[in-house]
Amino acid sequence: MPSLFKRAGGAPEAVRHVPVSTVAVRPSADEGDLATIVEPLVAREIEARWQAALSELKAMDEAGRRALVIEREAALVAAQTAGYAQGLSQARADMQASMGEVRRAYHQLESDRLAFMEECKRDVAALVIKIAEVILRAELSMNPNAMMTLFAKAYDELVAQRKVLLFVHPEQLEHVVSRSHLLPIPADGPLLVRADATLDKHSFRLEDDLGSVRYDLPGVLRQLETEVSCGAV
């Protein structure tokens, strides 16, 4: 174990070292107050180092807190970004689905509207035909001369001075024959009235060698229905 040496007063360092235990030092009058002087210095040093350690610890704590806050904010932003992207994607998908439903509903509504319009046109055309049929049949039934007027108009379409055959429904034969004198027929153009069970009760047909003229009430009603349907479209 090395010995403790104290340099001799006034001797060069390389000249001589003497053990401390062999040196007698007389106490100074101020050495009694050494503890009083040293203790405050040591206490201040300890306090300074303690405060420095606290400051360093506080700085480290604040740095750690800032790093934690930054990391937490970064994680929050990342979560918000991911949530926004997911929400946006879901919102777009929901919007597309809703638009698809709207388009399907619109097409169905338009199809229903067109079907309703067509049904209304058919109903209106049928009503017009029915009203026309009722009016025409009532006129032909109630006016004794109505049929004769139609005969005269049909006869005018045929060439004069030729043999003409008039075909009517059997139920109308006697009625027509009894009123045939009302027709403006020349003496050299006789009219022969014949029965034809295939004709409608309120229809007739005029024929000669050159052709024929027919008044067919069901045919007139069908033509009227066609004209009304075309006009409705």
FENZICOR-V697102 format. One record per run of one state. SS is the DSSP state (hx for helix, st for strand, lp for the rest). FROM is the first residue (numbers start at 1). TO is the last residue. Records with the same first field share a line. If there is no record, write none. Layout:
SS: FROM-TO + FROM-TO
This chain:
lp: 1-4 + 8-16 + 23-30 + 143-145 + 157-163 + 169-169 + 179-179 + 183-190 + 196-203 + 208-211 + 216-216 + 233-233
st: 5-7 + 17-19 + 164-168 + 191-195 + 204-207 + 212-215
hx: 20-22 + 31-142 + 146-156 + 170-178 + 180-182 + 217-232
